[in-house]
Amino acid sequence: MFTEVSPRGGRLVLQQKGPDGYSAFLPNPLPPNPPLLIDDEMSRLMELANRALGRLDGCTYTLPNPDLFLYMYVRKEAVLSSQIEGTQASLDDLLAFEGEIDGKSSSDDINEVSNYVDAMNYGLEWLRELPLSLRLIKEIHARLMSGIRGGHKSPGEFRTTQNWIGGTRPGNAAFVPPLANELLSCLGELEKFLHDETVPPLLKAGLAHAQFETIHPFLDGNGRMGRLLIAFILCHDQVLEKPLLYLSLFFKKHRQEYYERLNAVRKDGDWEGWIKYYLQGVYEISKQATDAAKAIMDLMAVDRQKLTGLGKAAPTAMALLNLLYRRPYVSIAIVARELGISSPAAGKAVNNLAALSILKEVSGKKKRPDFSP
C-alpha cells in the first residue's frame, strides 16, 4: 500500500499505528478535479472509440436477429469476466450445461458464470424502466453471488467491515478501500455522478468503473460488478441500443496495465492515463465485436444457402439452424421438444445438417448422441 497520494485522487485515512496499523484510501468524488486534461492523444482515442461504438451499435439494425448474436456474446463475456476472478469454466462448458448435455453437470465454476448471465440480464431488463441506482446495483449483486463461492459474504449488501486487496490483512495489503463508515458517503457521490448528464456517457462509464473498483463496496464480486457497470451505463444513457460492449477480454489481455492504471489514479490522481487505457479498450473491443457480427452474418448466409437444396425438408432444417444460434448443443430429444416435432423428424433434421457439415456429433455416444456446430 502506498504511503503518499496526490490530493487529486483522494486521501489516506490512518486507522492505527504499529504492526497492525493501516491507512484506508478515501477517493475524491467524481468528476476529477481539476477536470480531465483532454490532450491530442485523448481526443484521438475518443474519436476512434466513438466511431467504433457507433459501428457496433449499427449492428443492432443490420443483423437479421441481433438478439441471437447478443445471446452468445453475453455468455462469452460472462466466461471471460469470471475467468479474471479465477473461474475455470469455458464457453463450451457453459453452453453444454445450459443445453442439458449428458455429463455436463453443474459445478461451482459453471454456476458462477451462469449467475453472471442472470445478473446481466436482470440488470438490463430493469434499466428499461428504472434509473441506475445503488438499490439496483445491490439487487444485481445479489443475483451475481447467489449460491456460489463468496455467496456467504452478504450478497446484495454493502459491506459493514473493512476489506482489502492483496496480502493477508489490511496492514500488509496492496490496497485498502474506504472504511466501512465512509462507504455510504462514497457511494452516494458515485450515484449522483451516474445521473450527471453533463458528462459524456463514454467517459462516465470509464470514470465510474474505476471509482467503483476503488470503493470496493462489497465483500466479494466487486470486479464482476464493476465490469457490468460499464455496459449498464452505456445502455442506460442510450449510447448502445443493445449491450454489445464488454471489456473483460481487453482487461484480461492487459491485466497488469489494468491494475497499474487503477493504482495510478489512486496514488497520483492520473485519471488521464486510466481514461486513455479504457478508450483504447473500447475501440479495440468494439471493432472486434463488429467484425464478429459481420462474420456471423456471412456464416448464416452460407449455412442458409446450403439448406435450399433440401426441398420439403428445408423448413424444418431452417428451424433447427435458427435453434442452433441460441442453443449450440442439442440432442435429438431436445430438437424434438424445442421445435415441437416428432423424434424421427428431429433425427432427420439433425442428419440433414450433419450431412451438410453444419452439425457434428460431439459426445461419442452411440445412444442418444449430442450434436454441435
Backbone hydrogen bonds in HBPLUS format (Angstrom, degrees):
<---DONOR---> <-ACCEPTOR-->    atom                        ^
c    i                          cat <-CA-CA->   ^        H-A-AA   ^      H-
h    n   atom  resd res      DA  || num        DHA   H-A  angle D-A-AA Bond
n    s   type  num  typ     dist DA aas  dist angle  dist       angle   num
A0006-SER N   A0267-LYS O   2.68 MM 261  5.85 145.5  1.80 136.1 148.3     1
A0009-GLY N   A0006-SER O   3.06 MM   3  5.66 139.4  2.23 116.1 124.9     2
A0010-GLY N   A0006-SER O   3.42 MM   4  6.75 165.1  2.45 158.4 161.8     3
A0028-ASN N   A0009-GLY O   3.01 MM  19  5.90 163.7  2.04 133.2 132.6     4
A0011-ARG N   A0026-LEU O   2.99 MM  15  5.34 154.6  2.06 137.6 144.6     5
A0026-LEU N   A0011-ARG O   2.79 MM  15  5.34 172.1  1.79 167.7 170.4     6
A0013-VAL N   A0024-ALA O   2.72 MM  11  5.15 161.9  1.76 154.2 160.7     7
A0024-ALA N   A0013-VAL O   2.96 MM  11  5.15 154.4  2.03 143.2 138.1     8
A0015-GLN N   A0022-TYR O   2.83 MM   7  5.67 167.5  1.85 167.2 169.3     9
A0021-GLY N   A0018-GLY O   3.05 MM   3  5.13 159.9  2.09 108.2 114.1    10
A0025-PHE N   A0176-VAL O   2.91 MM 151  6.10 169.4  1.92 159.9 161.2    11
A0043-SER N   A0039-ASP O   2.92 MM   4  6.14 161.2  1.96 156.0 162.0    12
A0044-ARG N   A0040-ASP O   2.94 MM   4  6.12 156.2  2.00 147.1 153.2    13
A0045-LEU N   A0041-GLU O   2.99 MM   4  6.26 160.6  2.03 149.4 154.5    14
A0046-MET N   A0042-MET O   2.83 MM   4  6.01 155.6  1.89 150.6 157.5    15
A0047-GLU N   A0043-SER O   3.00 MM   4  6.20 156.3  2.06 145.7 151.8    16
A0048-LEU N   A0044-ARG O   2.96 MM   4  6.24 162.5  1.99 150.9 155.6    17
A0049-ALA N   A0045-LEU O   2.84 MM   4  5.95 166.0  1.86 150.3 154.6    18
A0050-ASN N   A0046-MET O   2.89 MM   4  5.96 163.9  1.91 147.5 152.2    19
A0051-ARG N   A0047-GLU O   2.99 MM   4  6.09 160.3  2.03 147.4 152.9    20
A0052-ALA N   A0048-LEU O   2.95 MM   4  6.11 164.3  1.98 150.1 154.9    21
A0053-LEU N   A0049-ALA O   2.85 MM   4  6.01 155.7  1.91 148.2 155.4    22
A0054-GLY N   A0050-ASN O   2.91 MM   4  6.06 152.3  1.98 142.4 150.0    23
A0055-ARG N   A0051-ARG O   2.99 MM   4  6.34 155.4  2.05 150.4 156.3    24
A0056-LEU N   A0052-ALA O   2.96 MM   4  6.19 154.4  2.03 144.4 152.0    25
A0057-ASP N   A0053-LEU O   2.80 MM   4  6.05 161.0  1.84 152.4 157.4    26
A0058-GLY N   A0054-GLY O   2.97 MM   4  6.16 141.7  2.12 137.9 148.6    27
A0059-CYS N   A0056-LEU O   2.99 MM   3  5.34 143.7  2.13 105.1 115.5    28
A0060-THR N   A0057-ASP O   3.02 MM   3  5.59 149.8  2.11 112.4 120.5    29
A0061-TYR N   A0058-GLY O   2.97 MM   3  5.53 147.7  2.08 112.9 121.1    30
A0062-THR N   A0058-GLY O   3.25 MM   4  6.56 132.9  2.48 140.2 153.2    31
A0062-THR N   A0059-CYS O   3.23 MM   3  4.95 132.1  2.47  90.6 103.5    32
A0063-LEU N   A0059-CYS O   2.95 MM   4  5.61 164.2  1.98 148.1 149.1    33
A0068-LEU N   A0065-ASN O   3.09 MM   3  5.69 140.3  2.25 114.9 124.1    34
A0070-LEU N   A0066-PRO O   2.84 MM   4  6.08 161.3  1.87 151.8 157.8    35
A0071-TYR N   A0067-ASP O   2.82 MM   4  5.91 149.5  1.92 138.9 147.0    36
A0072-MET N   A0068-LEU O   3.42 MM   4  6.71 157.5  2.48 144.7 147.1    37
A0073-TYR N   A0069-PHE O   2.94 MM   4  6.08 159.9  1.98 151.4 158.1    38
A0074-VAL N   A0070-LEU O   2.84 MM   4  5.83 165.3  1.86 156.3 157.9    39
A0076-LYS N   A0072-MET O   3.00 MM   4  6.33 151.3  2.08 148.7 156.7    40
A0077-GLU N   A0073-TYR O   3.01 MM   4  6.29 159.7  2.05 149.7 154.8    41
A0078-ALA N   A0074-VAL O   2.93 MM   4  6.18 154.9  1.99 145.1 152.3    42
A0079-VAL N   A0075-ARG O   3.05 MM   4  6.28 156.6  2.11 146.5 151.4    43
A0080-LEU N   A0076-LYS O   3.04 MM   4  6.32 167.9  2.06 153.2 155.9    44
A0081-SER N   A0077-GLU O   2.82 MM   4  5.92 171.5  1.83 160.4 162.9    45
A0082-SER N   A0078-ALA O   3.06 MM   4  6.05 154.4  2.13 138.7 145.9    46
A0083-GLN N   A0079-VAL O   2.85 MM   4  6.02 146.6  1.96 146.1 156.2    47
A0084-ILE N   A0080-LEU O   3.13 MM   4  6.42 143.3  2.27 145.6 153.6    48
A0085-GLU N   A0082-SER O   3.01 MM   3  5.24 133.3  2.23 100.5 113.1    49
A0087-THR N   A0082-SER O   3.11 MM   5  5.42 158.2  2.16 140.1 133.4    50
A0086-GLY N   A0083-GLN O   2.91 MM   3  4.89 161.0  1.94 105.7 110.8    51
A0094-LEU N   A0090-SER O   3.10 MM   4  6.46 160.2  2.14 150.3 154.3    52
A0095-LEU N   A0091-LEU O   2.94 MM   4  6.15 170.5  1.94 156.9 159.4    53
A0096-ALA N   A0092-ASP O   2.86 MM   4  5.92 159.8  1.90 150.3 156.0    54
A0097-PHE N   A0093-ASP O   2.96 MM   4  6.09 154.5  2.02 144.3 151.7    55
A0098-GLU N   A0094-LEU O   2.85 MM   4  6.11 166.5  1.87 155.8 159.3    56
A0099-GLY N   A0095-LEU O   2.81 MM   4  5.85 137.0  2.00 135.8 148.4    57
A0101-ILE N   A0096-ALA O   3.03 MM   5  5.35 171.9  2.03 163.6 161.4    58
A0100-GLU N   A0097-PHE O   3.13 MM   3  5.29 162.7  2.16 108.7 111.7    59
A0104-LYS N   A0101-ILE O   3.07 MM   3  5.70 158.7  2.12 141.2 143.2    60
A0111-ASN N   A0107-SER O   2.83 MM   4  5.96 162.4  1.86 156.6 162.1    61
A0112-GLU N   A0108-ASP O   3.00 MM   4  6.21 150.1  2.09 146.9 154.3    62
A0113-VAL N   A0109-ASP O   3.21 MM   4  6.55 159.0  2.26 149.2 153.8    63
A0114-SER N   A0110-ILE O   2.84 MM   4  6.04 162.8  1.87 153.9 159.5    64
A0115-ASN N   A0111-ASN O   2.84 MM   4  5.95 153.8  1.90 145.1 151.9    65
A0116-TYR N   A0112-GLU O   3.13 MM   4  6.36 146.8  2.24 138.6 147.0    66
A0116-TYR N   A0113-VAL O   3.09 MM   3  5.05 118.2  2.49  93.0 108.2    67
A0117-VAL N   A0113-VAL O   3.14 MM   4  6.55 155.2  2.21 150.8 156.1    68
A0118-ASP N   A0114-SER O   3.04 MM   4  6.34 161.6  2.07 148.3 153.4    69
A0119-ALA N   A0115-ASN O   2.76 MM   4  5.98 162.5  1.79 155.2 159.8    70
A0120-MET N   A0116-TYR O   2.92 MM   4  6.04 160.2  1.96 148.5 154.0    71
A0121-ASN N   A0117-VAL O   3.01 MM   4  6.20 169.3  2.02 153.1 155.8    72
A0122-TYR N   A0118-ASP O   2.92 MM   4  6.03 156.6  1.97 147.3 154.5    73
A0123-GLY N   A0119-ALA O   2.97 MM   4  6.12 165.2  1.99 149.4 152.9    74
A0124-LEU N   A0120-MET O   3.02 MM   4  6.23 167.9  2.04 154.8 158.0    75
A0125-GLU N   A0121-ASN O   2.97 MM   4  6.05 151.9  2.05 144.1 151.7    76
A0126-TRP N   A0122-TYR O   3.11 MM   4  6.36 162.7  2.14 151.9 155.5    77
A0127-LEU N   A0123-GLY O   2.97 MM   4  6.13 146.2  2.08 147.4 157.2    78
A0128-ARG N   A0125-GLU O   3.33 MM   3  5.72 157.7  2.38 104.9 111.4    79
A0129-GLU N   A0126-TRP O   2.95 MM   3  5.56 155.3  2.02 115.8 123.0    80
A0130-LEU N   A0126-TRP O   2.80 MM   4  5.84 158.4  1.84 157.7 164.8    81
A0137-ILE N   A0133-SER O   2.98 MM   4  6.24 157.6  2.03 147.4 154.1    82
A0138-LYS N   A0134-LEU O   2.97 MM   4  6.21 154.0  2.04 148.7 154.7    83
A0139-GLU N   A0135-ARG O   3.06 MM   4  6.38 154.4  2.13 145.7 152.8    84
A0140-ILE N   A0136-LEU O   2.88 MM   4  6.13 159.8  1.93 155.1 160.3    85
A0141-HIS N   A0137-ILE O   2.96 MM   4  6.13 157.7  2.01 144.8 151.2    86
A0142-ALA N   A0138-LYS O   2.97 MM   4  6.20 149.4  2.06 145.4 153.2    87
A0143-ARG N   A0139-GLU O   3.32 MM   4  6.65 152.2  2.41 143.7 149.2    88
A0144-LEU N   A0140-ILE O   2.95 MM   4  6.20 150.8  2.04 147.0 156.3    89
A0145-MET N   A0141-HIS O   3.01 MM   4  6.15 150.1  2.10 152.3 157.3    90
A0151-GLY N   A0148-ILE O   2.63 MM   3  4.96 147.6  1.73 139.3 140.4    91
A0153-LYS N   A0150-GLY O   3.01 MM   3  5.41 162.4  2.04 113.4 118.9    92
A0157-GLU N   A0154-SER O   3.13 MM   3  5.51 147.9  2.23 140.6 136.7    93
A0159-ARG N   A0217-PRO O   2.87 MM  58  6.00 173.3  1.87 167.0 168.7    94
A0165-ILE N   A0175-PHE O   2.84 MM  10  5.17 164.0  1.86 163.4 164.9    95
A0174-ALA N   A0165-ILE O   2.86 MM   9  5.75 136.2  2.06 144.4 158.2    96
A0175-PHE N   A0165-ILE O   3.15 MM  10  5.17 146.1  2.27 146.4 148.1    97
A0172-ASN N   A0169-ARG O   3.17 MM   3  5.81 147.7  2.28 117.9 125.1    98
A0173-ALA N   A0170-PRO O   3.37 MM   3  4.99 170.0  2.39 100.4 102.8    99
A0182-GLU N   A0179-LEU O   2.96 MM   3  5.29 156.0  2.02 110.6 118.5   100
A0183-LEU N   A0180-ALA O   3.19 MM   3  5.10 156.2  2.25 101.0 108.3   101
A0186-CYS N   A0182-GLU O   3.11 MM   4  6.39 162.6  2.14 155.1 160.0   102
A0187-LEU N   A0183-LEU O   2.86 MM   4  6.13 164.5  1.89 159.5 164.2   103
A0188-GLY N   A0184-LEU O   2.83 MM   4  5.85 149.9  1.92 139.3 147.8   104
A0189-GLU N   A0185-SER O   3.10 MM   4  6.35 154.2  2.17 146.4 152.1   105
A0190-LEU N   A0186-CYS O   3.03 MM   4  6.32 150.0  2.12 142.0 150.9   106
A0191-GLU N   A0187-LEU O   2.84 MM   4  6.09 160.9  1.87 153.0 157.4   107
A0192-LYS N   A0188-GLY O   3.06 MM   4  6.26 154.4  2.13 141.6 148.4   108
A0193-PHE N   A0189-GLU O   3.01 MM   4  6.27 150.6  2.10 142.3 150.2   109
A0194-LEU N   A0190-LEU O   2.95 MM   4  6.29 148.7  2.05 149.4 158.1   110
A0195-HIS N   A0192-LYS O   3.20 MM   3  5.45 141.2  2.36 100.8 111.1   111
A0196-ASP N   A0193-PHE O   2.98 MM   3  5.00 166.8  1.99 111.8 114.2   112
A0199-VAL N   A0196-ASP O   3.46 MM   3  6.10 168.5  2.48 114.1 117.2   113
A0203-LEU N   A0200-PRO O   3.04 MM   3  5.51 118.6  2.43 113.4 127.1   114
A0204-LYS N   A0200-PRO O   2.86 MM   4  6.05 161.6  1.89 156.3 162.1   115
A0205-ALA N   A0201-PRO O   2.91 MM   4  6.07 159.0  1.95 152.1 154.9   116
A0206-GLY N   A0202-LEU O   3.43 MM   4  6.67 158.4  2.48 139.3 144.2   117
A0207-LEU N   A0203-LEU O   2.92 MM   4  6.12 169.0  1.93 162.1 164.8   118
A0208-ALA N   A0204-LYS O   2.83 MM   4  5.86 164.1  1.86 151.3 156.5   119
A0209-HIS N   A0205-ALA O   3.04 MM   4  6.09 153.9  2.11 140.9 147.4   120
A0210-ALA N   A0206-GLY O   3.34 MM   4  6.54 169.5  2.35 146.6 148.5   121
A0211-GLN N   A0207-LEU O   3.02 MM   4  6.25 161.2  2.06 150.7 156.5   122
A0212-PHE N   A0208-ALA O   2.84 MM   4  5.95 158.6  1.89 150.0 155.7   123
A0213-GLU N   A0209-HIS O   3.02 MM   4  6.27 162.7  2.05 153.6 157.6   124
A0214-THR N   A0210-ALA O   3.03 MM   4  6.25 145.5  2.15 142.4 152.0   125
A0215-ILE N   A0211-GLN O   2.90 MM   4  6.17 159.0  1.95 152.1 157.3   126
A0216-HIS N   A0212-PHE O   2.88 MM   4  6.03 154.5  1.94 149.9 157.4   127
A0225-MET N   A0221-GLY O   3.05 MM   4  6.12 162.4  2.08 148.4 154.1   128
A0226-GLY N   A0222-ASN O   2.80 MM   4  5.86 156.3  1.86 147.7 154.5   129
A0227-ARG N   A0223-GLY O   3.05 MM   4  6.28 148.5  2.16 145.8 153.4   130
A0228-LEU N   A0224-ARG O   3.05 MM   4  6.32 152.5  2.13 146.4 153.9   131
A0229-LEU N   A0225-MET O   3.05 MM   4  6.26 143.0  2.19 141.7 151.8   132
A0232-PHE N   A0228-LEU O   3.04 MM   4  6.31 163.2  2.07 156.9 162.4   133
A0233-ILE N   A0229-LEU O   2.96 MM   4  6.11 161.6  1.99 152.2 155.6   134
A0234-LEU N   A0230-ILE O   3.16 MM   4  6.40 168.7  2.17 153.5 156.2   135
A0235-CYS N   A0231-ALA O   3.03 MM   4  6.19 152.2  2.11 148.7 155.8   136
A0236-HIS N   A0232-PHE O   2.81 MM   4  5.88 164.4  1.84 150.6 156.0   137
A0237-ASP N   A0233-ILE O   2.86 MM   4  5.91 159.1  1.91 152.4 157.2   138
A0239-VAL N   A0234-LEU O   2.83 MM   5  5.13 148.4  1.93 161.1 167.9   139
A0240-LEU N   A0234-LEU O   3.23 MM   6  5.91 153.9  2.31 129.5 130.0   140
A0238-GLN N   A0235-CYS O   3.01 MM   3  4.92 159.1  2.06 105.0 109.2   141
A0244-LEU N   A0242-LYS O   2.79 MM   2  5.62 126.9  2.07 115.5  98.9   142
A0251-PHE N   A0247-LEU O   2.90 MM   4  6.14 169.1  1.91 163.9 167.3   143
A0252-LYS N   A0248-SER O   2.77 MM   4  5.84 153.4  1.83 148.1 155.5   144
A0253-LYS N   A0249-LEU O   2.95 MM   4  6.05 158.2  2.00 144.2 150.3   145
A0254-HIS N   A0250-PHE O   2.95 MM   4  6.06 150.4  2.04 148.6 156.3   146
A0258-TYR N   A0254-HIS O   2.96 MM   4  6.18 148.0  2.06 149.0 159.2   147
A0259-TYR N   A0255-ARG O   3.18 MM   4  6.57 159.5  2.23 155.9 157.4   148
A0260-GLU N   A0256-GLN O   3.01 MM   4  6.25 158.7  2.06 148.2 155.0   149
A0261-ARG N   A0257-GLU O   2.81 MM   4  5.90 159.6  1.85 152.9 157.1   150
A0262-LEU N   A0258-TYR O   3.11 MM   4  6.36 159.9  2.15 147.5 152.8   151
A0263-ASN N   A0259-TYR O   2.96 MM   4  6.13 162.4  2.00 149.1 154.1   152
A0264-ALA N   A0260-GLU O   2.92 MM   4  6.08 143.0  2.06 140.9 151.3   153
A0265-VAL N   A0261-ARG O   3.10 MM   4  6.39 142.7  2.25 142.5 151.3   154
A0265-VAL N   A0262-LEU O   3.19 MM   3  5.19 125.9  2.50  94.2 107.6   155
A0266-ARG N   A0262-LEU O   3.21 MM   4  6.57 157.4  2.26 146.4 151.6   156
A0267-LYS N   A0263-ASN O   2.80 MM   4  5.92 170.0  1.81 154.7 157.9   157
A0268-ASP N   A0264-ALA O   2.85 MM   4  5.17 145.6  1.97 125.5 136.8   158
A0270-ASP N   A0264-ALA O   3.15 MM   6  5.51 172.0  2.16 123.0 120.6   159
A0269-GLY N   A0265-VAL O   2.96 MM   4  4.35 129.3  2.23 111.7 119.7   160
A0271-TRP N   A0269-GLY O   2.92 MM   2  5.77 133.1  2.15 108.0  93.7   161
A0275-ILE N   A0271-TRP O   2.93 MM   4  6.13 168.8  1.94 156.1 159.0   162
A0276-LYS N   A0272-GLU O   2.99 MM   4  6.16 158.1  2.04 151.5 157.0   163
A0277-TYR N   A0273-GLY O   3.15 MM   4  6.31 159.3  2.20 143.4 149.0   164
A0278-TYR N   A0274-TRP O   2.88 MM   4  6.13 163.3  1.90 155.4 160.5   165
A0279-LEU N   A0275-ILE O   2.81 MM   4  5.96 162.1  1.84 150.4 155.0   166
A0280-GLN N   A0276-LYS O   3.02 MM   4  6.17 152.9  2.10 144.0 150.9   167
A0281-GLY N   A0277-TYR O   3.11 MM   4  6.43 150.4  2.21 143.4 151.5   168
A0281-GLY N   A0278-TYR O   3.06 MM   3  5.04 115.4  2.49  93.4 109.0   169
A0282-VAL N   A0278-TYR O   2.91 MM   4  6.31 154.2  1.98 150.6 157.9   170
A0283-TYR N   A0279-LEU O   2.96 MM   4  6.18 162.4  1.99 149.4 153.5   171
A0284-GLU N   A0280-GLN O   2.97 MM   4  6.19 172.5  1.98 153.1 154.9   172
A0285-ILE N   A0281-GLY O   2.91 MM   4  5.93 172.3  1.92 156.1 158.6   173
A0286-SER N   A0282-VAL O   2.95 MM   4  5.81 154.9  2.02 140.8 148.6   174
A0287-LYS N   A0283-TYR O   3.06 MM   4  6.17 160.9  2.10 148.3 153.4   175
A0288-GLN N   A0284-GLU O   2.95 MM   4  6.21 160.2  1.99 147.9 153.7   176
A0289-ALA N   A0285-ILE O   2.86 MM   4  6.00 161.5  1.89 150.3 155.1   177
A0290-THR N   A0286-SER O   2.95 MM   4  6.12 156.1  2.01 146.8 153.3   178
A0291-ASP N   A0287-LYS O   2.94 MM   4  6.16 161.7  1.97 150.9 155.9   179
A0292-ALA N   A0288-GLN O   2.88 MM   4  6.10 152.1  1.96 145.3 153.5   180
A0293-ALA N   A0289-ALA O   2.91 MM   4  6.16 154.0  1.98 145.5 152.3   181
A0294-LYS N   A0290-THR O   3.02 MM   4  6.32 157.4  2.07 149.5 155.1   182
A0295-ALA N   A0291-ASP O   2.93 MM   4  6.18 155.2  1.99 146.4 153.6   183
A0296-ILE N   A0292-ALA O   2.90 MM   4  6.14 151.8  1.98 148.1 155.8   184
A0297-MET N   A0293-ALA O   2.99 MM   4  6.28 155.5  2.05 145.8 152.2   185
A0298-ASP N   A0294-LYS O   2.99 MM   4  6.28 156.8  2.05 148.3 154.2   186
A0299-LEU N   A0295-ALA O   2.93 MM   4  6.17 159.8  1.97 147.5 153.0   187
A0300-MET N   A0296-ILE O   2.81 MM   4  6.01 161.5  1.85 153.4 158.6   188
A0301-ALA N   A0297-MET O   3.03 MM   4  6.23 156.1  2.09 144.9 151.0   189
A0302-VAL N   A0298-ASP O   3.02 MM   4  6.32 156.4  2.08 148.3 154.6   190
A0303-ASP N   A0299-LEU O   2.89 MM   4  6.12 167.9  1.91 157.1 160.0   191
A0304-ARG N   A0300-MET O   2.90 MM   4  6.02 160.9  1.94 149.4 155.0   192
A0305-GLN N   A0301-ALA O   3.03 MM   4  6.14 151.0  2.12 141.3 149.1   193
A0306-LYS N   A0302-VAL O   3.11 MM   4  6.43 146.7  2.22 143.8 152.5   194
A0307-LEU N   A0304-ARG O   3.13 MM   3  5.25 129.2  2.40  96.4 109.3   195
A0308-THR N   A0305-GLN O   3.24 MM   3  5.47 151.1  2.33 104.4 112.5   196
A0310-LEU N   A0307-LEU O   3.09 MM   3  5.59 165.2  2.11 122.5 123.3   197
A0313-ALA N   A0310-LEU O   3.21 MM   3  5.37 149.6  2.30 133.0 126.2   198
A0314-ALA N   A0311-GLY O   3.04 MM   3  5.50 163.1  2.07 115.4 120.8   199
A0317-ALA N   A0313-ALA O   3.11 MM   4  6.28 161.1  2.15 153.5 159.4   200
A0318-MET N   A0314-ALA O   2.75 MM   4  5.91 152.1  1.82 155.6 163.4   201
A0319-ALA N   A0315-PRO O   2.97 MM   4  6.23 152.0  2.05 143.5 150.8   202
A0320-LEU N   A0316-THR O   2.98 MM   4  6.27 152.7  2.06 146.7 154.0   203
A0321-LEU N   A0317-ALA O   2.90 MM   4  6.18 154.6  1.97 145.0 152.3   204
A0322-ASN N   A0318-MET O   2.97 MM   4  6.26 158.6  2.02 150.4 155.1   205
A0323-LEU N   A0319-ALA O   3.01 MM   4  6.25 146.3  2.13 139.4 149.0   206
A0323-LEU N   A0320-LEU O   3.07 MM   3  4.92 115.8  2.50  91.1 107.2   207
A0324-LEU N   A0320-LEU O   2.97 MM   4  6.30 148.2  2.07 149.8 158.0   208
A0325-TYR N   A0322-ASN O   3.29 MM   3  5.43 138.8  2.47  97.8 108.2   209
A0326-ARG N   A0323-LEU O   3.14 MM   3  5.72 144.1  2.27 111.4 120.2   210
A0327-ARG N   A0323-LEU O   2.83 MM   4  5.86 125.5  2.13 141.6 157.8   211
A0330-VAL N   A0371-PHE O   2.93 MM  41  5.32 164.3  1.95 150.3 155.5   212
A0371-PHE N   A0330-VAL O   2.70 MM  41  5.32 167.9  1.71 166.8 170.3   213
A0335-VAL N   A0331-SER O   2.93 MM   4  6.21 163.2  1.95 156.0 160.4   214
A0336-ALA N   A0332-ILE O   2.93 MM   4  6.12 163.1  1.96 150.4 154.9   215
A0337-ARG N   A0333-ALA O   3.00 MM   4  6.20 160.0  2.04 145.6 151.0   216
A0338-GLU N   A0334-ILE O   2.82 MM   4  5.95 172.3  1.83 158.3 160.6   217
A0339-LEU N   A0335-VAL O   2.93 MM   4  5.84 158.9  1.97 149.1 154.5   218
A0340-GLY N   A0336-ALA O   2.92 MM   4  5.56 119.9  2.29 132.1 144.7   219
A0341-ILE N   A0336-ALA O   3.05 MM   5  4.87 146.3  2.17 132.0 140.4   220
A0346-ALA N   A0342-SER O   2.89 MM   4  6.17 153.4  1.96 149.3 157.7   221
A0347-GLY N   A0343-SER O   2.79 MM   4  6.00 159.4  1.84 154.1 159.6   222
A0348-LYS N   A0344-PRO O   2.95 MM   4  6.17 151.2  2.03 144.0 151.6   223
A0349-ALA N   A0345-ALA O   3.03 MM   4  6.27 156.3  2.09 144.5 150.5   224
A0350-VAL N   A0346-ALA O   2.94 MM   4  6.19 161.7  1.97 152.8 157.7   225
A0351-ASN N   A0347-GLY O   2.93 MM   4  6.09 162.2  1.96 146.2 151.4   226
A0352-ASN N   A0348-LYS O   2.90 MM   4  6.10 150.7  1.98 145.3 153.5   227
A0353-LEU N   A0349-ALA O   3.09 MM   4  6.38 159.3  2.13 150.0 154.2   228
A0354-ALA N   A0350-VAL O   2.90 MM   4  6.13 150.5  1.99 148.6 157.9   229
A0355-ALA N   A0351-ASN O   2.89 MM   4  6.05 154.4  1.95 146.4 152.7   230
A0356-LEU N   A0352-ASN O   3.23 MM   4  6.47 132.8  2.46 134.8 146.5   231
A0358-ILE N   A0353-LEU O   2.87 MM   5  5.16 158.7  1.92 166.9 160.1   232
A0359-LEU N   A0353-LEU O   3.23 MM   6  5.42 152.7  2.31 108.7 109.0   233
A0357-SER N   A0354-ALA O   3.01 MM   3  4.99 160.2  2.05 107.4 110.8   234
A0360-LYS N   A0372-SER O   2.92 MM  12  5.62 141.9  2.07 136.3 145.8   235
A0372-SER N   A0360-LYS O   2.96 MM  12  5.62 155.1  2.03 154.8 161.8   236
A0362-VAL N   A0370-ASP O   2.89 MM   8  5.82 165.1  1.91 145.9 150.8   237
